[in-house]
Amino acid sequence: MNRPDPKLLEELMVYRMPFGEYKDTRICNLPTFYLEWFAVQGFPAGKLGMLLSTMHVIRTNGLEHLLGPLRK
């Protein structure tokens, strides 16, 4: 079984949305509908897009428990 990169999970907890309605919101706290909107419209290029896409996969596959230990 592949384990997720702990550094990537940590980044989801600290990286903040740099623009838009949810500016300054941590990626892990973005609403699901917002992540779904990006999935339809296209994720931004670069690191931000990768983090948003990763969070979308986590949410849509019921894997939020992976973030649990980092929330404490």
C-alpha positions, 0 to 999 in steps of 0.5 A: 500500500502506498503511503501519502507523503507526510510533507504534502499533507502538512502543506495542505494544513498550512498553505493558504488560498492566495486569492478569491473568495476564500483568500487566506483560508487553509487548503484543508479548510476549503469547502468541497463545492469550491474544490469541485468547481476547480475540478470542473474549471481546471486547477491552477498551474503549479503548486497551488493546483497540485495542492487543490487537486490533492485536497479534492481527491482526499475529500471525494474519496473519503480520506480526510482521516489522513489529515486527522493526526495533523489537526491536533 
